[in-house]
């Protein structure tokens, strides 16, 4: 099961690339998955990772202990995603 914030940021990233999906934490629909598979992968990853970073930065203010404990791992994951080449 995918965390809700991931679903939200994927939908938001797709909307940034021309779609008009409701941005919510629900599972991705078949249409949303089709959209994922049809957009430029590099553009999607760049947009998604930027949105995730904004989310992580919001945690800095609401829960600094959690942020400081996890930010290294979170940003490492985003960098690995951006640099992934199949």
N, CA, C and O atoms as a CHARMM CRD file, in Angstrom:
* protein
*
  344
    1    1 UNK  N      0.84000  -1.16800   0.00000 PROA 1      0.00000
    2    1 UNK  CA     0.00000   0.00000   0.00000 PROA 1      0.00000
    3    1 UNK  C      0.89700   1.24700   0.00000 PROA 1      0.00000
    4    1 UNK  O      1.87800   1.30800   0.74200 PROA 1      0.00000
    5    2 UNK  N      0.57200   2.19900  -0.80100 PROA 2      0.00000
    6    2 UNK  CA     1.34700   3.42300  -0.94400 PROA 2      0.00000
    7    2 UNK  C      0.88700   4.46300   0.07900 PROA 2      0.00000
    8    2 UNK  O     -0.31400   4.65600   0.26600 PROA 2      0.00000
    9    3 UNK  N      1.84100   5.14100   0.74800 PROA 3      0.00000
   10    3 UNK  CA     1.42400   6.21000   1.66600 PROA 3      0.00000
   11    3 UNK  C      0.63000   7.29200   0.93900 PROA 3      0.00000
   12    3 UNK  O      0.88300   7.59000  -0.22800 PROA 3      0.00000
   13    4 UNK  N     -0.32900   7.86800   1.64600 PROA 4      0.00000
   14    4 UNK  CA    -1.21300   8.86800   1.04900 PROA 4      0.00000
   15    4 UNK  C     -0.48200  10.05400   0.44800 PROA 4      0.00000
   16    4 UNK  O     -0.88600  10.55900  -0.59900 PROA 4      0.00000
   17    5 UNK  N      0.59700  10.51200   1.09800 PROA 5      0.00000
   18    5 UNK  CA     1.30600  11.67900   0.57400 PROA 5      0.00000
   19    5 UNK  C      1.94300  11.36200  -0.78300 PROA 5      0.00000
   20    5 UNK  O      2.05500  12.24500  -1.63400 PROA 5      0.00000
   21    6 UNK  N      2.34800  10.14200  -0.98400 PROA 6      0.00000
   22    6 UNK  CA     2.90200   9.74100  -2.28400 PROA 6      0.00000
   23    6 UNK  C      1.80800   9.82300  -3.33700 PROA 6      0.00000
   24    6 UNK  O      2.02100  10.37800  -4.41600 PROA 6      0.00000
   25    7 UNK  N      0.63400   9.27300  -3.02900 PROA 7      0.00000
   26    7 UNK  CA    -0.48300   9.33900  -3.97500 PROA 7      0.00000
   27    7 UNK  C     -0.82700  10.78500  -4.31700 PROA 7      0.00000
   28    7 UNK  O     -1.03200  11.12400  -5.48200 PROA 7      0.00000
   29    8 UNK  N     -0.88800  11.63500  -3.28900 PROA 8      0.00000
   30    8 UNK  CA    -1.19300  13.04600  -3.51600 PROA 8      0.00000
   31    8 UNK  C     -0.15800  13.69500  -4.42800 PROA 8      0.00000
   32    8 UNK  O     -0.51100  14.40700  -5.36800 PROA 8      0.00000
   33    9 UNK  N      1.11400  13.45100  -4.15100 PROA 9      0.00000
   34    9 UNK  CA     2.16000  14.11200  -4.92700 PROA 9      0.00000
   35    9 UNK  C      2.28800  13.55200  -6.33800 PROA 9      0.00000
   36    9 UNK  O      2.67000  14.28100  -7.25400 PROA 9      0.00000
   37   10 UNK  N      1.98000  12.28100  -6.53100 PROA 10     0.00000
   38   10 UNK  CA     1.95100  11.72600  -7.89200 PROA 10     0.00000
   39   10 UNK  C      0.83200  12.39500  -8.69300 PROA 10     0.00000
   40   10 UNK  O      1.04400  12.81500  -9.83000 PROA 10     0.00000
   41   11 UNK  N     -0.35500  12.49000  -8.09700 PROA 11     0.00000
   42   11 UNK  CA    -1.49000  13.12500  -8.78400 PROA 11     0.00000
   43   11 UNK  C     -1.20000  14.59500  -9.06700 PROA 11     0.00000
   44   11 UNK  O     -1.51600  15.10200 -10.14400 PROA 11     0.00000
   45   12 UNK  N     -0.60400  15.26600  -8.10900 PROA 12     0.00000
   46   12 UNK  CA    -0.24500  16.66800  -8.30300 PROA 12     0.00000
   47   12 UNK  C      0.79500  16.81200  -9.41300 PROA 12     0.00000
   48   12 UNK  O      0.71300  17.73400 -10.22500 PROA 12     0.00000
   49   13 UNK  N      1.76400  15.91200  -9.44800 PROA 13     0.00000
   50   13 UNK  CA     2.78200  15.93800 -10.50600 PROA 13     0.00000
   51   13 UNK  C      2.13500  15.69700 -11.87200 PROA 13     0.00000
   52   13 UNK  O      2.47100  16.36900 -12.84700 PROA 13     0.00000
   53   14 UNK  N      1.21800  14.75000 -11.94100 PROA 14     0.00000
   54   14 UNK  CA     0.51100  14.50100 -13.20200 PROA 14     0.00000
   55   14 UNK  C     -0.26700  15.73700 -13.63100 PROA 14     0.00000
   56   14 UNK  O     -0.28900  16.07900 -14.81300 PROA 14     0.00000
   57   15 UNK  N     -0.90200  16.40600 -12.68000 PROA 15     0.00000
   58   15 UNK  CA    -1.63800  17.63100 -13.00300 PROA 15     0.00000
   59   15 UNK  C     -0.69800  18.70200 -13.53400 PROA 15     0.00000
   60   15 UNK  O     -1.06700  19.45900 -14.43200 PROA 15     0.00000
   61   16 UNK  N      0.50800  18.77400 -12.99200 PROA 16     0.00000
   62   16 UNK  CA     1.50100  19.73500 -13.48500 PROA 16     0.00000
   63   16 UNK  C      1.91400  19.42900 -14.91500 PROA 16     0.00000
   64   16 UNK  O      2.41600  20.29600 -15.63000 PROA 16     0.00000
   65   17 UNK  N      1.69700  18.18900 -15.31900 PROA 17     0.00000
   66   17 UNK  CA     2.06900  17.75500 -16.67100 PROA 17     0.00000
   67   17 UNK  C      0.86100  17.71300 -17.61000 PROA 17     0.00000
   68   17 UNK  O      0.92000  17.11400 -18.68300 PROA 17     0.00000
   69   18 UNK  N     -0.23800  18.36000 -17.19000 PROA 18     0.00000
   70   18 UNK  CA    -1.36400  18.51900 -18.10400 PROA 18     0.00000
   71   18 UNK  C     -2.63500  17.76400 -17.77100 PROA 18     0.00000
   72   18 UNK  O     -3.62800  17.90700 -18.48400 PROA 18     0.00000
   73   19 UNK  N     -2.64300  16.97400 -16.72800 PROA 19     0.00000
   74   19 UNK  CA    -3.84900  16.23500 -16.35100 PROA 19     0.00000
   75   19 UNK  C     -4.67700  17.05100 -15.36000 PROA 19     0.00000
   76   19 UNK  O     -4.23300  18.09100 -14.87300 PROA 19     0.00000
   77   20 UNK  N     -5.87500  16.57100 -15.07000 PROA 20     0.00000
   78   20 UNK  CA    -6.76700  17.25700 -14.13000 PROA 20     0.00000
   79   20 UNK  C     -7.38200  16.24400 -13.17300 PROA 20     0.00000
   80   20 UNK  O     -8.59600  16.04100 -13.16400 PROA 20     0.00000
   81   21 UNK  N     -6.53600  15.61300 -12.37100 PROA 21     0.00000
   82   21 UNK  CA    -7.00800  14.63400 -11.40100 PROA 21     0.00000
   83   21 UNK  C     -7.27500  15.31900 -10.06500 PROA 21     0.00000
   84   21 UNK  O     -6.62600  16.30700  -9.72000 PROA 21     0.00000
   85   22 UNK  N     -8.24800  14.77600  -9.31100 PROA 22     0.00000
   86   22 UNK  CA    -8.44000  15.22800  -7.93200 PROA 22     0.00000
   87   22 UNK  C     -7.20100  14.81900  -7.14300 PROA 22     0.00000
   88   22 UNK  O     -6.77600  13.66500  -7.19700 PROA 22     0.00000
   89   23 UNK  N     -6.63400  15.75600  -6.42300 PROA 23     0.00000
   90   23 UNK  CA    -5.44800  15.46300  -5.62200 PROA 23     0.00000
   91   23 UNK  C     -5.90900  15.05400  -4.23000 PROA 23     0.00000
   92   23 UNK  O     -6.37000  15.87100  -3.43400 PROA 23     0.00000
   93   24 UNK  N     -5.76600  13.75200  -3.96700 PROA 24     0.00000
   94   24 UNK  CA    -6.15600  13.19900  -2.68100 PROA 24     0.00000
   95   24 UNK  C     -5.25800  12.01200  -2.36900 PROA 24     0.00000
   96   24 UNK  O     -4.42200  11.62800  -3.18700 PROA 24     0.00000
   97   25 UNK  N     -5.42900  11.43600  -1.19600 PROA 25     0.00000
   98   25 UNK  CA    -4.55200  10.34900  -0.76500 PROA 25     0.00000
   99   25 UNK  C     -5.05200   8.96000  -1.16000 PROA 25     0.00000
  100   25 UNK  O     -4.44900   7.95300  -0.79000 PROA 25     0.00000
  101   26 UNK  N     -6.14700   8.90500  -1.90700 PROA 26     0.00000
  102   26 UNK  CA    -6.68800   7.61100  -2.33300 PROA 26     0.00000
  103   26 UNK  C     -5.74200   6.91200  -3.30500 PROA 26     0.00000
  104   26 UNK  O     -4.90000   7.54200  -3.94600 PROA 26     0.00000
  105   27 UNK  N     -5.90500   5.59700  -3.39400 PROA 27     0.00000
  106   27 UNK  CA    -5.11500   4.80900  -4.34300 PROA 27     0.00000
  107   27 UNK  C     -5.26800   5.37400  -5.74400 PROA 27     0.00000
  108   27 UNK  O     -6.28200   5.98800  -6.07500 PROA 27     0.00000
  109   28 UNK  N     -4.25000   5.15800  -6.55700 PROA 28     0.00000
  110   28 UNK  CA    -4.31300   5.60700  -7.94200 PROA 28     0.00000
  111   28 UNK  C     -5.32800   4.77900  -8.71500 PROA 28     0.00000
  112   28 UNK  O     -5.39700   3.55900  -8.57200 PROA 28     0.00000
  113   29 UNK  N     -6.09800   5.45600  -9.52000 PROA 29     0.00000
  114   29 UNK  CA    -7.09500   4.77600 -10.36200 PROA 29     0.00000
  115   29 UNK  C     -6.39800   4.21100 -11.59800 PROA 29     0.00000
  116   29 UNK  O     -5.23400   4.51100 -11.86300 PROA 29     0.00000
  117   30 UNK  N     -7.12500   3.39700 -12.34000 PROA 30     0.00000
  118   30 UNK  CA    -6.57500   2.85800 -13.59300 PROA 30     0.00000
  119   30 UNK  C     -6.20800   3.98800 -14.55200 PROA 30     0.00000
  120   30 UNK  O     -5.18100   3.91800 -15.22700 PROA 30     0.00000
  121   31 UNK  N     -7.04200   5.03200 -14.61800 PROA 31     0.00000
  122   31 UNK  CA    -6.73800   6.17200 -15.49700 PROA 31     0.00000
  123   31 UNK  C     -5.47400   6.89500 -15.05000 PROA 31     0.00000
  124   31 UNK  O     -4.68800   7.34400 -15.88500 PROA 31     0.00000
  125   32 UNK  N     -5.27500   7.00900 -13.75900 PROA 32     0.00000
  126   32 UNK  CA    -4.07200   7.66800 -13.25000 PROA 32     0.00000
  127   32 UNK  C     -2.82200   6.83700 -13.52900 PROA 32     0.00000
  128   32 UNK  O     -1.76500   7.38500 -13.83800 PROA 32     0.00000
  129   33 UNK  N     -2.94200   5.53900 -13.42200 PROA 33     0.00000
  130   33 UNK  CA    -1.81500   4.65600 -13.73300 PROA 33     0.00000
  131   33 UNK  C     -1.49400   4.72400 -15.22700 PROA 33     0.00000
  132   33 UNK  O     -0.32400   4.74400 -15.60900 PROA 33     0.00000
  133   34 UNK  N     -2.52700   4.75900 -16.07100 PROA 34     0.00000
  134   34 UNK  CA    -2.30000   4.92700 -17.51200 PROA 34     0.00000
  135   34 UNK  C     -1.58700   6.24400 -17.79300 PROA 34     0.00000
  136   34 UNK  O     -0.68500   6.30800 -18.62900 PROA 34     0.00000
  137   35 UNK  N     -2.00300   7.29800 -17.08300 PROA 35     0.00000
  138   35 UNK  CA    -1.34300   8.60100 -17.25700 PROA 35     0.00000
  139   35 UNK  C      0.11900   8.52200 -16.83500 PROA 35     0.00000
  140   35 UNK  O      0.99100   9.06500 -17.51400 PROA 35     0.00000
  141   36 UNK  N      0.38900   7.85700 -15.73000 PROA 36     0.00000
  142   36 UNK  CA     1.77000   7.68200 -15.28100 PROA 36     0.00000
  143   36 UNK  C      2.62900   7.03800 -16.36400 PROA 36     0.00000
  144   36 UNK  O      3.77100   7.43100 -16.59900 PROA 36     0.00000
  145   37 UNK  N      2.04800   6.04800 -17.00700 PROA 37     0.00000
  146   37 UNK  CA     2.79000   5.31000 -18.03300 PROA 37     0.00000
  147   37 UNK  C      2.90000   6.05100 -19.35200 PROA 37     0.00000
  148   37 UNK  O      3.64000   5.63100 -20.24200 PROA 37     0.00000
  149   38 UNK  N      2.16400   7.15700 -19.48700 PROA 38     0.00000
  150   38 UNK  CA     2.18800   7.84700 -20.77800 PROA 38     0.00000
  151   38 UNK  C      2.98900   9.14700 -20.76600 PROA 38     0.00000
  152   38 UNK  O      3.32500   9.66800 -21.83000 PROA 38     0.00000
  153   39 UNK  N      3.30100   9.68000 -19.58900 PROA 39     0.00000
  154   39 UNK  CA     4.02000  10.95500 -19.53000 PROA 39     0.00000
  155   39 UNK  C      5.52900  10.72700 -19.63900 PROA 39     0.00000
  156   39 UNK  O      6.02000   9.60600 -19.50200 PROA 39     0.00000
  157   40 UNK  N      6.23500  11.80500 -19.88700 PROA 40     0.00000
  158   40 UNK  CA     7.68900  11.75800 -19.92000 PROA 40     0.00000
  159   40 UNK  C      8.18600  11.40700 -18.51400 PROA 40     0.00000
  160   40 UNK  O      7.92300  12.12900 -17.55200 PROA 40     0.00000
  161   41 UNK  N      8.89800  10.30100 -18.41300 PROA 41     0.00000
  162   41 UNK  CA     9.33100   9.80500 -17.09800 PROA 41     0.00000
  163   41 UNK  C     10.23400  10.80200 -16.38300 PROA 41     0.00000
  164   41 UNK  O     10.09200  11.00600 -15.17700 PROA 41     0.00000
  165   42 UNK  N     11.15700  11.42200 -17.10300 PROA 42     0.00000
  166   42 UNK  CA    12.07300  12.37600 -16.47000 PROA 42     0.00000
  167   42 UNK  C     11.31500  13.58100 -15.91400 PROA 42     0.00000
  168   42 UNK  O     11.61200  14.04800 -14.81400 PROA 42     0.00000
  169   43 UNK  N     10.34900  14.07900 -16.66300 PROA 43     0.00000
  170   43 UNK  CA     9.55300  15.22100 -16.20400 PROA 43     0.00000
  171   43 UNK  C      8.72000  14.83400 -14.98500 PROA 43     0.00000
  172   43 UNK  O      8.59900  15.61400 -14.04000 PROA 43     0.00000
  173   44 UNK  N      8.15300  13.64500 -15.00600 PROA 44     0.00000
  174   44 UNK  CA     7.36100  13.18000 -13.87300 PROA 44     0.00000
  175   44 UNK  C      8.22200  13.06400 -12.62300 PROA 44     0.00000
  176   44 UNK  O      7.83700  13.54400 -11.55700 PROA 44     0.00000
  177   45 UNK  N      9.37200  12.43600 -12.74600 PROA 45     0.00000
  178   45 UNK  CA    10.25500  12.25700 -11.58900 PROA 45     0.00000
  179   45 UNK  C     10.70900  13.60400 -11.04300 PROA 45     0.00000
  180   45 UNK  O     10.72300  13.81200  -9.83000 PROA 45     0.00000
  181   46 UNK  N     11.07700  14.51000 -11.92500 PROA 46     0.00000
  182   46 UNK  CA    11.53400  15.82900 -11.48400 PROA 46     0.00000
  183   46 UNK  C     10.42600  16.56800 -10.73300 PROA 46     0.00000
  184   46 UNK  O     10.67100  17.16400  -9.68400 PROA 46     0.00000
  185   47 UNK  N      9.22600  16.52600 -11.26700 PROA 47     0.00000
  186   47 UNK  CA     8.09700  17.21000 -10.63400 PROA 47     0.00000
  187   47 UNK  C      7.72100  16.54200  -9.31900 PROA 47     0.00000
  188   47 UNK  O      7.49700  17.21800  -8.31500 PROA 47     0.00000
  189   48 UNK  N      7.65000  15.21800  -9.32500 PROA 48     0.00000
  190   48 UNK  CA     7.29100  14.47100  -8.12000 PROA 48     0.00000
  191   48 UNK  C      8.30900  14.69600  -7.00200 PROA 48     0.00000
  192   48 UNK  O      7.92200  14.95100  -5.86100 PROA 48     0.00000
  193   49 UNK  N      9.59400  14.60700  -7.31200 PROA 49     0.00000
  194   49 UNK  CA    10.60800  14.75700  -6.27000 PROA 49     0.00000
  195   49 UNK  C     10.60400  16.16800  -5.69200 PROA 49     0.00000
  196   49 UNK  O     10.85300  16.34700  -4.50000 PROA 49     0.00000
  197   50 UNK  N     10.32500  17.16200  -6.51500 PROA 50     0.00000
  198   50 UNK  CA    10.22700  18.53800  -6.01100 PROA 50     0.00000
  199   50 UNK  C      9.06000  18.65800  -5.03000 PROA 50     0.00000
  200   50 UNK  O      9.17300  19.32500  -4.00200 PROA 50     0.00000
  201   51 UNK  N      7.94600  18.01300  -5.35100 PROA 51     0.00000
  202   51 UNK  CA     6.77800  18.06500  -4.46700 PROA 51     0.00000
  203   51 UNK  C      7.04200  17.30400  -3.16900 PROA 51     0.00000
  204   51 UNK  O      6.60700  17.73100  -2.09900 PROA 51     0.00000
  205   52 UNK  N      7.74500  16.19000  -3.25700 PROA 52     0.00000
  206   52 UNK  CA     8.09400  15.44600  -2.04300 PROA 52     0.00000
  207   52 UNK  C      9.01000  16.27100  -1.15200 PROA 52     0.00000
  208   52 UNK  O      8.84900  16.27700   0.06800 PROA 52     0.00000
  209   53 UNK  N      9.96100  16.96000  -1.74800 PROA 53     0.00000
  210   53 UNK  CA    10.88100  17.78500  -0.96500 PROA 53     0.00000
  211   53 UNK  C     10.11900  18.89800  -0.23500 PROA 53     0.00000
  212   53 UNK  O     10.42300  19.20700   0.91800 PROA 53     0.00000
  213   54 UNK  N      9.14000  19.49100  -0.90100 PROA 54     0.00000
  214   54 UNK  CA     8.30400  20.50800  -0.24500 PROA 54     0.00000
  215   54 UNK  C      7.59300  19.88800   0.96400 PROA 54     0.00000
  216   54 UNK  O      7.50800  20.50500   2.02600 PROA 54     0.00000
  217   55 UNK  N      7.08900  18.67800   0.79300 PROA 55     0.00000
  218   55 UNK  CA     6.42700  17.99400   1.91500 PROA 55     0.00000
  219   55 UNK  C      7.41300  17.77100   3.05800 PROA 55     0.00000
  220   55 UNK  O      7.09400  18.03700   4.21700 PROA 55     0.00000
  221   56 UNK  N      8.60300  17.28400   2.73500 PROA 56     0.00000
  222   56 UNK  CA     9.60100  17.04800   3.78500 PROA 56     0.00000
  223   56 UNK  C      9.95900  18.34200   4.50400 PROA 56     0.00000
  224   56 UNK  O     10.11100  18.35700   5.72600 PROA 56     0.00000
  225   57 UNK  N     10.09200  19.41200   3.75800 PROA 57     0.00000
  226   57 UNK  CA    10.42600  20.69900   4.36700 PROA 57     0.00000
  227   57 UNK  C      9.30300  21.18900   5.27700 PROA 57     0.00000
  228   57 UNK  O      9.56700  21.87500   6.26500 PROA 57     0.00000
  229   58 UNK  N      8.05200  20.84400   4.95800 PROA 58     0.00000
  230   58 UNK  CA     6.93800  21.25100   5.82400 PROA 58     0.00000
  231   58 UNK  C      7.01200  20.54400   7.17600 PROA 58     0.00000
  232   58 UNK  O      6.54200  21.07300   8.18300 PROA 58     0.00000
  233   59 UNK  N      7.58800  19.37400   7.19600 PROA 59     0.00000
  234   59 UNK  CA     7.74200  18.62500   8.44500 PROA 59     0.00000
  235   59 UNK  C      8.74900  19.31600   9.35800 PROA 59     0.00000
  236   59 UNK  O      8.66700  19.21300  10.58200 PROA 59     0.00000
  237   60 UNK  N      9.69800  20.02000   8.74800 PROA 60     0.00000
  238   60 UNK  CA    10.71300  20.72700   9.53400 PROA 60     0.00000
  239   60 UNK  C     10.04700  21.66200  10.54200 PROA 60     0.00000
  240   60 UNK  O     10.51400  21.79900  11.67300 PROA 60     0.00000
  241   61 UNK  N      8.96500  22.29500  10.13100 PROA 61     0.00000
  242   61 UNK  CA     8.30000  23.26900  10.99700 PROA 61     0.00000
  243   61 UNK  C      7.31400  22.62100  11.96700 PROA 61     0.00000
  244   61 UNK  O      7.16700  23.07700  13.10100 PROA 61     0.00000
  245   62 UNK  N      6.64800  21.57100  11.52700 PROA 62     0.00000
  246   62 UNK  CA     5.63500  20.95700  12.37700 PROA 62     0.00000
  247   62 UNK  C      6.20800  19.89700  13.31400 PROA 62     0.00000
  248   62 UNK  O      5.64500  19.64400  14.37900 PROA 62     0.00000
  249   63 UNK  N      7.32500  19.27200  12.92600 PROA 63     0.00000
  250   63 UNK  CA     7.91100  18.20200  13.73700 PROA 63     0.00000
  251   63 UNK  C      9.41900  18.17100  13.50800 PROA 63     0.00000
  252   63 UNK  O      9.91700  17.26300  12.84200 PROA 63     0.00000
  253   64 UNK  N     10.15100  19.13600  14.04100 PROA 64     0.00000
  254   64 UNK  CA    11.58000  19.23500  13.75800 PROA 64     0.00000
  255   64 UNK  C     12.38800  18.01100  14.18400 PROA 64     0.00000
  256   64 UNK  O     13.37700  17.67200  13.53400 PROA 64     0.00000
  257   65 UNK  N     11.98700  17.35300  15.24900 PROA 65     0.00000
  258   65 UNK  CA    12.72500  16.16000  15.68700 PROA 65     0.00000
  259   65 UNK  C     12.64200  15.07100  14.62900 PROA 65     0.00000
  260   65 UNK  O     13.65300  14.46600  14.27300 PROA 65     0.00000
  261   66 UNK  N     11.44200  14.82100  14.12800 PROA 66     0.00000
  262   66 UNK  CA    11.24500  13.81400  13.08500 PROA 66     0.00000
  263   66 UNK  C     12.00200  14.21500  11.81800 PROA 66     0.00000
  264   66 UNK  O     12.65600  13.38300  11.19000 PROA 66     0.00000
  265   67 UNK  N     11.91100  15.47800  11.45300 PROA 67     0.00000
  266   67 UNK  CA    12.60700  15.98600  10.26900 PROA 67     0.00000
  267   67 UNK  C     14.11200  15.73800  10.38500 PROA 67     0.00000
  268   67 UNK  O     14.72500  15.16700   9.48300 PROA 67     0.00000
  269   68 UNK  N     14.69400  16.16800  11.49000 PROA 68     0.00000
  270   68 UNK  CA    16.14300  16.03500  11.65800 PROA 68     0.00000
  271   68 UNK  C     16.58200  14.57800  11.68200 PROA 68     0.00000
  272   68 UNK  O     17.67600  14.24900  11.22500 PROA 68     0.00000
  273   69 UNK  N     15.74200  13.71600  12.20500 PROA 69     0.00000
  274   69 UNK  CA    16.06500  12.29300  12.28600 PROA 69     0.00000
  275   69 UNK  C     16.05300  11.62600  10.90700 PROA 69     0.00000
  276   69 UNK  O     16.84300  10.71600  10.65400 PROA 69     0.00000
  277   70 UNK  N     15.15900  12.07600  10.00900 PROA 70     0.00000
  278   70 UNK  CA    14.91800  11.35400   8.76000 PROA 70     0.00000
  279   70 UNK  C     15.32200  12.07500   7.47200 PROA 70     0.00000
  280   70 UNK  O     15.36200  11.44600   6.41500 PROA 70     0.00000
  281   71 UNK  N     15.61800  13.35700   7.52800 PROA 71     0.00000
  282   71 UNK  CA    15.81600  14.11000   6.28600 PROA 71     0.00000
  283   71 UNK  C     16.94000  13.52900   5.42200 PROA 71     0.00000
  284   71 UNK  O     16.83700  13.54200   4.19600 PROA 71     0.00000
  285   72 UNK  N     17.99100  13.03000   6.02900 PROA 72     0.00000
  286   72 UNK  CA    19.08400  12.44300   5.24700 PROA 72     0.00000
  287   72 UNK  C     18.60600  11.27000   4.39900 PROA 72     0.00000
  288   72 UNK  O     18.91700  11.19400   3.21000 PROA 72     0.00000
  289   73 UNK  N     17.85900  10.36500   4.99700 PROA 73     0.00000
  290   73 UNK  CA    17.33500   9.21700   4.26500 PROA 73     0.00000
  291   73 UNK  C     16.32100   9.61300   3.21600 PROA 73     0.00000
  292   73 UNK  O     16.30800   9.07000   2.11200 PROA 73     0.00000
  293   74 UNK  N     15.46100  10.57300   3.57000 PROA 74     0.00000
  294   74 UNK  CA    14.44500  11.02700   2.62100 PROA 74     0.00000
  295   74 UNK  C     15.08300  11.64500   1.38300 PROA 74     0.00000
  296   74 UNK  O     14.70500  11.32800   0.25500 PROA 74     0.00000
  297   75 UNK  N     16.03800  12.51500   1.59900 PROA 75     0.00000
  298   75 UNK  CA    16.66000  13.17100   0.43600 PROA 75     0.00000
  299   75 UNK  C     17.51300  12.18500  -0.35400 PROA 75     0.00000
  300   75 UNK  O     17.61900  12.30900  -1.57400 PROA 75     0.00000
  301   76 UNK  N     18.12200  11.21000   0.31500 PROA 76     0.00000
  302   76 UNK  CA    18.86800  10.17500  -0.41400 PROA 76     0.00000
  303   76 UNK  C     17.94700   9.38900  -1.33400 PROA 76     0.00000
  304   76 UNK  O     18.31800   9.08200  -2.46700 PROA 76     0.00000
  305   77 UNK  N     16.74900   9.06000  -0.85900 PROA 77     0.00000
  306   77 UNK  CA    15.79200   8.33700  -1.69700 PROA 77     0.00000
  307   77 UNK  C     15.38100   9.15600  -2.91100 PROA 77     0.00000
  308   77 UNK  O     15.26900   8.62700  -4.01700 PROA 77     0.00000
  309   78 UNK  N     15.15800  10.44600  -2.70200 PROA 78     0.00000
  310   78 UNK  CA    14.78800  11.30400  -3.83000 PROA 78     0.00000
  311   78 UNK  C     15.91700  11.37800  -4.84800 PROA 78     0.00000
  312   78 UNK  O     15.66600  11.34200  -6.05200 PROA 78     0.00000
  313   79 UNK  N     17.14200  11.48100  -4.38500 PROA 79     0.00000
  314   79 UNK  CA    18.28700  11.53300  -5.29800 PROA 79     0.00000
  315   79 UNK  C     18.44200  10.22000  -6.06200 PROA 79     0.00000
  316   79 UNK  O     18.72500  10.23000  -7.26000 PROA 79     0.00000
  317   80 UNK  N     18.25900   9.10200  -5.38300 PROA 80     0.00000
  318   80 UNK  CA    18.33700   7.80000  -6.07400 PROA 80     0.00000
  319   80 UNK  C     17.25300   7.69300  -7.13700 PROA 80     0.00000
  320   80 UNK  O     17.50000   7.17400  -8.22500 PROA 80     0.00000
  321   81 UNK  N     16.06300   8.17700  -6.83400 PROA 81     0.00000
  322   81 UNK  CA    14.98000   8.15300  -7.81200 PROA 81     0.00000
  323   81 UNK  C     15.32400   9.02900  -9.01300 PROA 81     0.00000
  324   81 UNK  O     15.12500   8.62100 -10.15700 PROA 81     0.00000
  325   82 UNK  N     15.84100  10.22900  -8.75700 PROA 82     0.00000
  326   82 UNK  CA    16.18000  11.13700  -9.86300 PROA 82     0.00000
  327   82 UNK  C     17.30700  10.58200 -10.72300 PROA 82     0.00000
  328   82 UNK  O     17.35800  10.84800 -11.92400 PROA 82     0.00000
  329   83 UNK  N     18.20000   9.82100 -10.12600 PROA 83     0.00000
  330   83 UNK  CA    19.36500   9.30800 -10.86400 PROA 83     0.00000
  331   83 UNK  C     19.18600   7.88900 -11.37200 PROA 83     0.00000
  332   83 UNK  O     20.10600   7.33600 -11.97600 PROA 83     0.00000
  333   84 UNK  N     18.03300   7.28600 -11.14500 PROA 84     0.00000
  334   84 UNK  CA    17.78200   5.90800 -11.56400 PROA 84     0.00000
  335   84 UNK  C     17.76100   5.80500 -13.09100 PROA 84     0.00000
  336   84 UNK  O     17.08300   6.57100 -13.77600 PROA 84     0.00000
  337   85 UNK  N     18.50600   4.85900 -13.58900 PROA 85     0.00000
  338   85 UNK  CA    18.51400   4.55000 -15.01900 PROA 85     0.00000
  339   85 UNK  C     18.34700   3.04700 -15.16800 PROA 85     0.00000
  340   85 UNK  O     19.21800   2.28100 -14.75400 PROA 85     0.00000
  341   86 UNK  N     17.22300   2.61300 -15.76300 PROA 86     0.00000
  342   86 UNK  CA    16.99100   1.15600 -15.91600 PROA 86     0.00000
  343   86 UNK  C     17.97700   0.50100 -16.85300 PROA 86     0.00000
  344   86 UNK  O     17.90700  -0.70700 -17.07700 PROA 86     0.00000
